Amino acid sequence: MQVVHPICCGIDGHPAQLTACLRRVSDDGQMSTAWRDFGTTSDQLFALRAWLDAQACPLVVLESTGVYGKPIYHV
């Protein structure tokens, strides 16, 4: 199967915590996964953004119910 997105992140959003899972597939097909937890304050959302930028992650998917995903989306 062809890898469509070699680097991507999924975020599970809750009122007080976010869990981010970054998955990377190398050219030889080796897969690595990194998990990080972040808070929902502005500082923590900016830290999440900085982590994703440092990992060169071009694609992020967010799973959140209600209005909890709005601040994450805007950062």
N, C-alpha and C positions, 0 to 999 in steps of 0.2 A: 504494500500500500504506500502511495506517495504521501510524504509529509507536506501538508499545506501551510501550516504555520509552525516553524521550528522553534519560535519563542513566543509564549503566550502566558497570560495570568488569569486566574479565576479568583474572584473576591466574593466571600460570603459576608454580607453586611447585617449587623444587628445594632440595637440602640447604643450599646456601650463598647462594642468591640468589632473589629474587622479581621477576618482571617484570609490571607492572600496565599495562593499556591502558584508558584512560578514553575513552569515546565519548559525544559530546553532539550531539543533533539540535535545532536551533533551531526556532522556530515557522514560519519560512519554508522549512524543509527543508534548510538548510545543515548539513553534518555536519563536526564537528571531532574530532580524535583526539589524545590526549596519552599518551606512553609514559614511565614512570618505573621505575627499578630500585631495589630495596631489598634490604638484607641480611636475615638471618633471626634476628638478635639481638632481644632484647626492645625495645631502644631503636628499632631499625629498624621493627619491627612496629607500635609506637606511632606512629612517623612516618608509616607507611602509613595507619594509621587516621585520623590528623590530616589528611593530604592528602585522603582520601576525604570526610571531614567538611567540609573547606573547599570542596570541589567540589560539595557537596550531593548526593552520589551515594547513592541509596537502594537500589541493587541491585548486588551483587557476586557473581561466579561464580568458583569456584576449581577449577583443574585441577591435581591433584597425585597422585602415586602413593605407595603405602605410607603411612607415618606422617608424612610431611613436611607434610601439610596440617593436622595437629592443632593446633600452636601458632598458626597463622594463623587458624584457625576460632575459637579461644578468645579471641584479641585482637579 
